[in-house]
Amino acid sequence: MSRLLAAITLLLSIALTIVVTVICSVPIIIAGIIKLLLPVPAVWRSISVFCNLMMYCWCAGLAVLLRLNPRLQWDVEGLEGLNKKNWYLLICNHHSWADIVVLCVLFRKHIPMNKYFLKQQLAWVPFIGLACWALDMPFMRRYSRGYLIRHPERRGKDVETTRRSCEKFRAHPTTIVNFVEGSRFTEEKRRQTRSPFKNLLPPKAAGIAMALNVLGTQFDKLLDVTLCYPENDKTPFYDMLSGKLTRIVVRINLVSVNDELHGDYVNDKNFKRGFQQWLNVLWNDKDVLIEDIKAGRAAEKKRA
């Protein structure tokens, strides 16, 4: 693709994405204002249904935009057996802003509308925070280790926030999405966190442990999703917008939610240690899978 065509595609993609987002987000924001003014359970339930519909329309709009790129190929395994009437906890590696687009587009017809764990700071961003709140997105307040040393009284508050956020999802089928690394992967962050993985940051267990504890057996399955952009690893989101993205690889692993994954992560040290060990094993398998996907691409290039 020529630079001129890529630039034109980029501008057109950004413009269309903005149009789709405005068309879908304005009704959600209006619904959020009504939700603020009328704190009535029946009204809130109706607003949640409406906002989920608008979220679905946004995902469908993004799917149309992705189809405008004739070079893009989807390589997906594991969608079989998913149901929109079930509860799911979806965990995924986080490489790029493109990840959110991929998850929204791919799963919109297979599971309940995604609810993303968001950083608490987003709640105060004008319009965006209100829209996310109207969509019942769970906000998480994470404290650094240094902050907790200075303010030990705040220890455990982030997990309590997660517990309150998850309570609202008991009433209707929901998919809770958590990028458990807490941040997008970069080589610099990998070095800073001393990650033992080649392609991932260390996973943070508290959020999903609390979600599993709060909703208990309501979760039908845990969806362990691995995303990879083997031919556009450096700038997948930019390449998605500019029409350069050629291949999206998604591997979905259904993990049973057994009794060993339910426990008091805050107060039970043995459970906490075991849960972290389980998640680290899962993350190590994911790291090997990503490495295999990249190696497969390299082998194909050698044969060519």
Disulfide bonds with the S-S distance in Angstrom:
none
